Structure formats: C-alpha cells, structure tokens
Amino acid sequence: MEIKVLHQLFLNSSGINTDTRSTKAGQIFFALKGEKFNGNEYASQAINKGASYAVIDEEEFIRGENYLRVENVLETLQRLATFHRKYLSIPILAITGSNGKTTTKELINAVLQKKYNTAATVGNLNNHIGVPLTLLSMTSDTEFGIVEMGANHHREIAALCQIAEPDFGYITNFGKAHIEGFGSLEGVVKAKSELYDHIKENAKLLFLNYDDPVQQKQAYYEKTNSFGTSSHADVQVEYRYNNETAEVVMQGRNYTSSLYGSYNSVNIAAALCIGSYFKVPAEAMEEAVASYIPTNNRSQLIKLGELTILMDAYNANPTSMKATLESFKKSSAKDKVVILGDMFELGNTSEEEHQHIAKYLEELKFKQAFLVGKNFSKVTSPSGDIQKFESLQELSEVIKTINFGSSHILIKGSRGMALERILEVLKEKTLQQ
C-alpha cells in the first residue's frame, strides 16, 4: 500500500493503536512484533473492538478488506510517521543525552507552550516505536513538535533522526550510561553526537551547552545557539542552588523551580535558552519554570511527616549518581540519609563503577548510607559505615526498625530496582508513629 493512501486513511481515523488492550473505535491498529508476541495474531481482536483498519504483514491473518497487508509493519509505521511529519511541515526539536533528557524535554515543552501549541514525547516513548507514535500524535493544530530520542546502541539516534527529520537538536550531556551497548564513554559521545551530525548535514540549528567541553567543540558550526556561564555563550546564565532546589539567573531575572538538585539548573537553562530563541516572553518562561512539577520519581521532593524524601529513582548511571550525591552534600539539611540502588547496563565496567560510587559515598560522610542490589552488595567498604543489602526486601526490614526523625533521605537507582517501593515502607512507618 502506498504511504500516501495510508496517510489519508490515518487522517480520517481517530489515531494509531499498537495494543489491543487500549484499542478505541476508529483507530488504525498496527500489528507490531516483539520477542514474545506477534501482533498479527491480535489483528482480528482489534477489529472486533472497533479499529477501522488493521495493518499486518502476514497474509494468513487477513479477514477482510479492512486488513491492510504490508511488507513490514514497523517500517510502515516509521515511514507513515515521516510522511506525516513532512505533511505538517512544523518545526521539530530533537533531544537526546545520557542524563536529564526527559526532564529537559518537559521543561522545554512547558516554556514553549506559553507561546505555541506544542506536542511532545509522552513520558519516555523515545525509541524506534515511540518516536513514530509521537510524530503521529501531532495534528494540524500543532505548531511545534518536541521529540525525545533514546538509544543504547550505535546508529539508533541516526535512525531516529531519519524518521523525525528534526530542524533543531540539543544533547543534554554525555555520561556513563548504557556502556554495555556503547562500549565506552567515547562510544557514548559518538552515539549521542549522531543527532548533531544529522543537524549539521542538513544545515539545521544546534543548541549547545557551552560549559560542556564536548559540546563546545561544535561551536565552529555556524548555525548554533548556546548557553552557559562563559562570556562566549550566546545566552549567559548563572547557576544557583536554593537549598534543595535548582535556580537559574538569566538577563537579571531569577528563575526558580521545584526541581531538586543543582544539576537540574542546566536543564532549566537549556529550556530558557531555547525559549528565548523562539521569543517566549521572560515573564511567561519564569511562570513555566516555577509551575513545573516533576513526576515519575524524577527529581521529586516529597514531604512525609517530618521526613523530606528526595526521590530520583527513575534511572541512574555513574555520572548521574555522582552528580546527585554531590548536590545532596551541598544542601543545608542537617541529617542526611542516602539509599542507592544498582546501576544497570554497565557491561564489564559494572563492578568497577559500583565500587567507585561506594568509595565516593564513603568520602561524603552522610549520617547514614544504604546500598542495595546484587552489584552494590559486593562492594568493599573499609570503614564499615555503609550498610549493604542484596535485596530490597532485606533493606526494607532494616528500614522498618530505624527512627529517621526529621532526616532528608535521598533515594536513587536504576529503573529496574524500583526503589520507589521504599517510599511505601517509609509511609507505613509514618502512619504507625
């Protein structure tokens, strides 16, 4: 089937669906395949639930004229997304990076919404399926698109750029994330820079953090707009840390936020730089930053009785872990407790990186420190000040016996550790007190 014809069917539909559990009337169902499922097998179920068409790639599942057979369902979804992106012909900003890309994406969206009707990646749907779905969520009313791109292997960002064809690009940073797939920190830089490579090859514009030595090297490219503390940056900023929350000063105006962690100041500055470039009024940007409330266990400040919980357990890697610990050390809180969970996808550097974090944690000398997970349970702690647990259940049993008083508790680990479960233990303790 020609993409142009499929696109017209899409415009007349109520949207795209890839999961029969959420199929709605009038949608087009795309029968995607995974390691443990074959979407073709669910096509008839989607039609029975009201889908107008089912796009499949196996002839044996055709049951009528509203079954559309293509060579490859995933590739068709991606081609449809690119066609739709060209059809709308709106500016698209792409964001990637090792840390903070979802928070930065949401901050940029909050700022640009003050002037434009925006559409942005929902949550972290930032892969080879999520990017097409994000593009296809945009409508004729959309004035600006913001697309987050994630990757854990080389050439994935390049492929996503081919789908989204961004006009603008920004990389949050280059850290020790997904080392297992990228091989090294140099591999991370090369892979993430595929976004900037695409932008330059197509003579589009780069947004740069001029304080980042890696990004600063891109400044030779003529189409850049940068921010940073350097006088050479296009937009000069000053970073402040207001107790636990991030703050940025730009052009004499203070931009305060409810985001925990000094490292989030850079994410705010990126949103302000981009907002300024697109001429969003300063007052509107100030309101956008101040009213943004993080969710999904990202840089959240949570009050729990006398306790203050600093929940940053959506993801973790050595770079973000160290930055978070450093920021927590700077806070004015008197009694500080740290709970860290394993970091994933570090490949053969895992043992070394977990040991480095344990050593750094010991140097910072918090009131109490707990490590949990198969990797952290193996680290050595010369002073013995750090308590180690292999499982969350073991840690939870100990936490139940401790009176933390009015402590500030930092909780951080990789998503697979699901450290938010500790919050439930602390809530139960609070109710019992």
N, C-alpha and C positions, 0 to 999 in steps of 0.2 A: 504493500500500500504506500502511495506517495505521502510524504510527510505533510505536504500542503493540504491534502484531503483530510488526513488525520487531525491536523490542526484545526480545521473548520469544525470537525466533529467535537473537538475539545472545547472550542469557543461556545458551542451550543450546549455543552454539558454543564453539570454542576461541580465539575472538578475531577481530580485524579485520585484513585484509590489503589493501594497495594496490599491491603489487609482486609479480608472478608469480615473480620470481627467488627470493623467500623464502616462497612460499606453503606452508602446512602443512595437514595433514589436519584437517578440521572447522572451518576458518576461513571467514568471510564475506568474499568479495572485492568491493571497491568499485572500479568501473571509472572512475577519475578521468581527467580530460583535462588535457593541457598544451599548450604552444605547438607542440610537435613530436611529440606522441603522443596516441592515443585509446585509453583503457583498455578501451573496449568491444571492441576488436579482440583483447584478450587474455583475455576472459572465459572462453572455452572452454578455454584453456590452464590457467587457474586451476582450473576444474572437473576437468580431467584430472589435475591434481596433487593433488587431494583436497579442494578447497574445497567446503563443504557448499552454499553458495549464491553466486551472482554478482549483484551489484546493478548494473544497467545502465540507460542512458537512451536507447538506440537500438534500436527494435523488431527491426530486421533481424538482430541478433545473438542473439536468443532461440533456444535449442536444446533447451529442456525446462522442466519445472516448477521446477527449481532455479535458473532465471534470473528474477530479480525486477526488473521494469521500473518505473522511477520517472521523474518529470519531469526531475529534475536530481540527478545522483549526489552532487556536492559538497554541495549544500544538504541532501540527505537525510542525509549523514554528519554534518553540523553539527547538524541537528535531532535525530538519534539521540543525539548526544553530550549535548545539553542535556536531553533526556528522561532519559538515564541519570544525569546529574548530579542531577536532581531525585529520581529513584528512590532513589539512595544517600543523599541528604539529609545530606551530610557538610560540615563547614566547608571552604571553599576560599579560599586566599590567592593573589592575583594579583600578579605582579611585572613591572614594566617599567622603562625608563630608557635613557639613552644609553650608559652605560658600566657594566660590572660586574654586569649583571643575572644572567648565568649563574652566576658565582662566588657571588654573594649567594644565589641560589636554592639552590645546592648546600650552602652553609653553613647556611642555614635548615633545609634538609632534614636535614642531619647533626645539628643541635641538636634538632629536633622528634622525630627518630627515637628519641631517648633516652626518650621518653615515649609516643609514638604509633606506630601502624602507618601510615606515610605513603606516598604515591605522588606523584612529581614529574615534571615535564617531563624527558625524556631528552635530554641534550645541549642543542641549541638548537632543538628542534622547536617553535617558538613562533609559527608563523603560522596562517593560516586552515585549514590541514590539520593541522599539528602540535598545535594546541590541542584540536581534537576527538579526535585519537588519544590524547592524554594523558588526557583525561577518560574515554575508553573503556577505558583500561588499568586504571582503578580498579575494585576489586571490593568485594564485601560485607565483606571483611576490612579494607578501607581505612578508617582513622579520620580522616585529614587529607589534603587534597589541596593541592599547590603547583603553580601554573600560571604559567609564564613567557610573557610576551606581547611580541612584537617587531613593529615596524612601520617602514615608510619612507614612508608617505603618511598624510594626514589621514583620520580616521574609521575607520582599521583597528583601533585599540585599542578604540574604541567597539563595533565589530562583534564583536570577540573577547570583550568583556565580556557582550554579549548571549548568546553561546554558553555561556560558563563561569559566568555569574551569581555572581561572587565575593562572599564575605562580608567579606573583608579585602583591602586594597590597599596596596602600597608601591612608590614610584618611587625608584630608586637616585639619579638625578641628571638634570640637563638639560644636555647638551653639544652641541657642533657635530658631530653625526652625522646622516647622511642629509639633509644640507642640500639636495641636489638634489631630493629629494622633498618636503621640508617648507618650502623657500623661504628660511628664515632661522632664527636662534636662537629668535626669538619664535614661529615656526611649530613648532619642536621642543617648546617649553614647552606650547603649546596642544594639540598632538597627544598628547604623553605624559600630559597632565593629563586626557585623556578617561577614564583609569582612575579618578582621584579624582572626576571629575564623576559617573561611574556609581555609585561608592560612596556619594556624598552623596545622589544622587537616590533611592537605595534604603535610606537610613538605616542604612548599614553602617559599619564602622570603618576609619579611616585610620591607617597607621603613617607617622610623619614623621621626617625628619632635621631637627631644629630648627636646626641650624647652616646649613642651606641657606636663603638668603633667599626663594627661590621657594616652598619647602615651608612655611616659617614663616608665610606668608600664609594657609595653610589652617587655622592653629591656632584660628581663630574657630569652626570647625565643632566641635560639641560632642562628637562621637564620634571622638576622636583619642588616640593613644598615641605619644609622641615620645621621641627620644633625642638626646643632644648634649652639648657641653661647657657649654652655657648652664644657669644655675640654674633657668631656666623650663621646661626639658625634664622630662618625667615620669621618664625614666631618665638620670641624669647619668653621663657617661663621660669618661675621659682617654685621649688617644691618645699612644702611644709608638712609637718606631722602634728596634727592637733590631737594629742593624747593617743587614742587608738585609731582615729580616722584620717583619711588622706585629704590633702588640701593643695590647691594649686593657685599661684598668683600669676595672672597674665594681664599685661597692659594696665597695671594698677588696680585690678579688680580681684578680690578673693573668691575662689570657687571652692566651697566647702561641700563635703559629701558625707554619707553614712557608711561609706565603704571602709572596712577595716584594712589596715596595713599600709605602710608608707609606699610599698611597691605599686599600689594602685594609683598613686599620683601620676605616674607615667601614662597609665591607661586613660585617666581623666584628661591629661594634657593632649593626648592624641585626638580625643573627641573634640576638644576645644580648637585644636589646630584645624581639623577638618571642618568643623562648624564655621570657623572664621573664614576659611577659604570659600565656603558656599554662602557666605554673608548672612549667617544666622545672627540676629542681634545679641549683644553681650548679655543683656538682661534675661533674654529667653534661655540662653545657654546656662546662665547661673541657676535659673529655676530648674532646668532639666537635670543638671548635675546634683543639685540639692535634693530633688524629689526621687531620684533613682534609688530603689530599694533592691539589693541583691537577693536572689533566691537560689534554690537548688544547692545549698551547702557551699556557696561561693562567697568567701569574704563576709560572712554574716556575723553581726553582733547580736547575741541572744541573751536576754536577762532571764534568769531562772532563780527566783528568790533572791538571796544575797549573792549568788554566783553571776559572773559575766562569762558567757561562753563565746569564744572566737572560733566559729565553725568555718573551716576552709578545707572540707573533706571531699570536694568533688573530684580532685585529681592531685597528683603530686609527682615530682621528679626531683633529682638532686638540686637543680638550680632554684626551683620554686620553694623547695623545702628550706634551703639555706636562707633565702630572702625573707621568708615568713618568720623564721626563728630570729633573724637579725632585727626585723621590725618589732617583733614581740618583746625583745630585750629592751628596746628603746622606750617602750610605753611606760607611763608613770605608775602603773598598777603596782601595789606593794607585794602581794602574794601571787606569784605566777606559777602555774602548773602546765606542763606540756604532755600531750598524748599524741604520739606519732605512730602511724601505721606503715606497713611495707610500701615500697615504690615498685611498680611493675614495668615490664618491657625494657629492662636494662641489659639484657643479654649476659655476656660473660664479665661485665663490669659490675654486676649486681652486688656481689659480696664486698667489693672494694668501696662502692658508693654508699652502701648502708653503714659500713664502718666509719667512713668519713663523716657522715651525718651524726653518728653516735659520738664521735670524738668532739665535733663542733658543739653538740648539745651539752656535753660534759663541761666544755670550756665556759659556756654561758652561765652555768651555775644557777639554774632556776630552783625554786623551792622544792618542787617535785617533778620527776620526769618518768614517763612510762613509754616503753616501746612494745609494739605488738605486731605479730606476723612471723611467718617462717624464716624470713630473712633477718629481721631485726632481732629475733630471739637468739641468733647465732653470734651477734657482735660481742666483742670483749669490752668490758667497762672497768678499767684499772681501779678507779676509786670506789666502785660499787654503789654509786649514788643513783644509778638508773635502774629501774625495775623493768624486767623483760618478761614477755609472755608470748607463747606461740599462738594462742588463740584468743579471740575476742571474749569468749566465754570465761576464760581464766582471768583476764583483765577485769571483766565486769564483776566477778565475785570479790575481787580485792577492792574495787572502787566502792562497792556497797558498804564496806567497813570503814571507809575514811571520811572524816569530817573536814570538808574543804573550806568551811567558813564562808568568807567573802572573797574567795580567790577568783582570779581571772584564769580561765582554762582554755588553752589553745588545743584544738583538735584538727590534725591534718594527716592525710594519707591518700593513697590511690583509690580510685572509684571502686575497684574490686574488693577493697577492705570493708566498705560500707560502714565507716566509723560513725555515721550519724546514729547508729544503734546505741552508742554510748550515751547520747543525749537522752534516750528513753530511760536508761538506768539512772541518770542524774535527776530526771524529772520524778521518777519513782521515789528516790531518796528525799527530794524536796517535799513531796506530799506527805511523807512519813514523819518529817521533822515537826 
